[in-house]
Structure formats: C-alpha cells, structure tokens
Amino acid sequence: MSVNKLLFLSIFLIVAGIIAKDPFSSVSYGPGVIAPDPPKQNNTDVGSFFHNDIKVDPKASFEIEAKVLAKKNYSSDPESIASPVDLALGWGRMSDESILEKISISQRKRFYYWRVDEFPIPRSEIERHSANMHLIPANESIERKIEEVEPGALVRFNGYLVNLERDNGWHWNTSLTRNDTGGGACELVWVEEFDVIHQSDVEFYE
C-alpha cells in the first residue's frame, strides 16, 4: 500500500471513530408521539441539603418521560458548578418527529429557542409541551448517563425541582409550572434517577 493510501486510510478511520463517538449525533425514532404524558409534579416535604457548597432546597417531586429536542453542555458560567448540562425536552406532539421536523430548535446562554416558518401545531401547544431543563446530577453515575445522552433520544428521569443558594448571595430558582415562558421559565432539576429508553422499547401513540 502506498504512503498516500495509508495516510488516507488512517485519516478515514480517525474521522469515522469521531463520528461514531459523537455525543451530539441525533437519535431518530420516526414519526409518531413517543412521550404522550406531561411531567408529574407533587408537593414534597424533603428538607434542604448541601451539594458542592450549594444549598439545595427541594420544592416539588418531579418525574418526566420526554424526547430530547436539544442538548447543551456548560462549563464556564457560574451555574455550571451545579448544572453542567441543559436538555430541551418535548412531550405530547412535541415528541413527534413529523412535527419537530418543521420546528427549528437551538439552545444558548441557558435558554431554549424555537422557530417556525409555519406553525405545525398551535404556538401554545409548543410552549406548554416543551421546556428547557437545567439538570443537576445527584452522583457521578447519573452525570455520566446525562453526558452520554444524544439529541432525539427518549429519556425518563426523576428527582426534585429545586432552588439553589450560596453564601455569597448567588441564587438560582426553578420554575414550578409548564405554562410559563422567558426568563425564569426553566426547570432546575435535582436528578436522582436517569434512563435512556431503548429504541426497541418505544411505544407510539396517536
């Protein structure tokens, strides 16, 4: 084999390996609703505790099964010490790829943005059936699972909606409703269990 061919083969294998391990590659389930139910939220009497010198104050228990619409890692903002990953999540018709292919979705600066040329479903349905969530992994195992999840995947996790506070006056509060938009509308979730639902286990709903 010539040197040029050997060099080309080496570059090809390296690129193929990067693509195969790309954490931002997208999972596809095809058209159909795969997460029909809204998040479950209930009152809690769990007391506050400390995590990484941050006071964590649980406000409600929280459980969700949803499609990952987008994923964004953070490492340089003050909030990243608590939440290194944001997931934009969709349920109901916001988990249907035939709907989502008509919606442009992005994340930046801890916000989730969407844009349409023509509404495939009502605006209010987009707003009330999707959300940007700041995830706080309870341990390293959960953190690894969150780091490895791919956009498009169907995930299930539970824990608590929480407010955060530090001695220096820094604070970060969760939303407690799915009906709000704009600043303060994101959920801040202490995650105690996190699972990616395998593609073959997904059920589709009308």
BELKANOR-V722770 format. One record per pair of residues at least 12 apart in sequence whose ideal C-beta (glycine too) atoms are under 10 Angstrom apart, sorted by the first residue. I is the first residue (numbers start at 1). GAP is how many residues later the second one is. Records with the same first field share a line. If there is no record, write none. Layout:
BEGIN
I = GAP  GAP
END
This chain:
BEGIN
21 = 127
22 = 128
23 = 48  50  124  125  126  127  128
24 = 46  47  48  49  126  127
25 = 125  126  127
26 = 42  44  45  124  125  126  127
27 = 40  41  122  123  124  125  126  127  169  172
28 = 69  124  125  171
29 = 38  66  67  68  123  124  125  168  170  173  175
30 = 66  67  68  169  172  174
31 = 65  66  67  68  69  70  173
32 = 63  64  65  66  67  170  171  172  173  174
33 = 34  57  58  59  60  61  62  63  64  65  66  170  171  172  173
34 = 31  32  33  56  57  61  62  63  120  163  165  168  169  170  171
35 = 29  30  31  32  54  55  56  57  58  59  60  61  94  119  120  121  162  167  168  170
36 = 29  55  56  57  59  60  167  168  169  170
37 = 26  27  28  29  54  55  58  168
38 = 26  27  28  53  54  90  91  140
39 = 23  24  25  26  27  50  52  92  94  119  122  139  148  150
40 = 20  21  22  23  24  25  118
41 = 18  19  20  21  22  23  119  120  135  136  137  146
42 = 18  19  20  21
43 = 16  17  18
44 = 14  15  16  17  18  116  117  118
45 = 13  16
46 = 12  13  14  15  114  116  144
48 = 114  115  117
49 = 113  141
50 = 116
51 = 30  31  85  86  87  111  113  139
52 = 29  30  84  112  114
53 = 28  113  114  115
54 = 27  28  82  108  110  111  112  113  116  117  118
55 = 107  108  109  110  111  112  116
56 = 26  80  82  104  106  107  108  109  132  134
57 = 103  104  105  106  107  108  114  116  117  133
58 = 101  102  103  104  105  116  132
59 = 101  102  103  104  114  115  116  117  129
60 = 100  101  102  114  116  127
61 = 97  98  99  100  131
62 = 71  95  96  97  98  99  100  112  114  125  126  127  128  129  130
63 = 93  94  95  96  130
64 = 23  25  27  67  69  91  92  93  94  95  123  125
65 = 24  26  30  89  90  91  92  93  130  132
66 = 21  22  23  24  25  26  28  29  63  64  65  67  87  88  89  90  91
67 = 20  21  22  23  24  25  27  28  29  30  33  63  84  85  86  87  88  130  135
68 = 19  20  21  22  27  81  82  83  84  85  86  87  128
69 = 18  19  20  21  25  26  31  34  36  37  38  43  45  61  62  63  82  83
70 = 16  17  18  19  20  35  36  37  42  43  44  60  62  81  82
71 = 14  15  16  17  18  36  64  75  76  78  79  80  81  82
72 = 12  13  14  15  16  34  35  36  37  38  39  40  60  62  79
73 = 12  13  34  73  74
74 = 12  33  35  36  60
77 = 32  33
78 = 88  90  92  94
79 = 31  55  57  85  91  93  109
80 = 30  54
81 = 55  83  85  89
82 = 52  53  54  55  80  82  84  88  90  106  108
83 = 27  50  51  52  53  54  63  81  89  103  105  106  107  108
84 = 50  51  52  53  59  62  63
85 = 48  49  50  51  52  58  61  62  64  106
86 = 21  22  24  25  26  46  47  48  49  100
87 = 20  25  44  45  46  47  48  59  62  64  66  68  70  100  102
88 = 17  18  19  23  24  25  26  42  43  44  45  63  98
89 = 23  40  41  42  43  44  66  68  98
90 = 13  15  24  36  39  40  41
91 = 37  38  39  40  87
92 = 29  33  34  36  37  38  113
93 = 27  28  29  32  33  36  37  112
94 = 20  27  31  32  33  34  35  36  37
95 = 34  35  59  107  109  110
96 = 24  25  108  109
97 = 55
98 = 22
99 = 21  22  26  27  30
100 = 14  20  30  52
101 = 19
102 = 14  15  16  17  18  19
103 = 12  13  14  16  17  18  23  27
104 = 12  13
105 = 25  46
107 = 25
110 = 22  24  62  73  76
111 = 21  71  72  74  75
112 = 18  19  20  21  73  74
113 = 19
114 = 12  13  16
124 = 55
126 = 55
127 = 51  52  53  54  58
128 = 49  50  51  52  53
129 = 49
130 = 48
131 = 44  46  47  49  50  54  55  56
132 = 43  53  54  55
133 = 24  28  41  42  53  54  55  56  58
134 = 28  30  38  40  52  53  54  55
135 = 14  22  24  52  53  54  55  56  59
136 = 23  24  26  28  36  52  53  54  55  56
137 = 20  22  52  53  54  55  57
138 = 21  22  52  53  54  55  56
139 = 52  53
141 = 53
142 = 15  17  49  50  51  52  53
143 = 48  51
144 = 50
145 = 12  46  48  49  50  51
146 = 45  48  50
148 = 48
149 = 45  46  47
150 = 46
152 = 47
153 = 43  44  45  46  49
154 = 41  42  43  44  45  47  48  49
155 = 39  40  41  42
156 = 37  38  39  40  41
157 = 32  34  35  36  37  38  39
158 = 31  32  33  34  35  36  37
159 = 30  31  32  33  34  35
160 = 14  28  29  30  31  32
161 = 12  13  14  15  26  27  28  29
162 = 12  25  26  27  28
163 = 13  25
164 = 24  26
172 = 12  14  16
173 = 13  15
174 = 12  13  14  15  16
175 = 12  13
END
